[in-house]
Amino acid sequence: MEPVNVVLPWAGAATGAAGALWLALKVASSRWGFVCYLVSNVCWIAYGLSTAQWPLLAMNGVFTVISVVGLVRWFVSAEGGPAPARAGD
């Protein structure tokens, strides 16, 4: 196994767990959990590509979209928290 294929899954797991913990804490800086998620997604996508694990790649492609939605909702909002839901959401 190539060294990068050892580092990528550990980095993906660590940043994913850190992101989940950060969001679960519900502290003022929790929005940075989505940045951790995005880093995790990139690690898992790179790992999936390098090892031809297509289901892992597909799942993290979807998770990347979800992470971007979270980033937009938390970083674009004027209060620094999640943007308020609109009617019909």
Protein Blocks (a to p, Z undefined) as FASTA:
>chain_A
ZZklmmmmmmmmmmmmmmmmmmmnopaklmmmmmmmmmmmmmmmmmmmmnopaklmmmmm
mmmmmmmmmmmmmmmpmnlpacdddehZZ
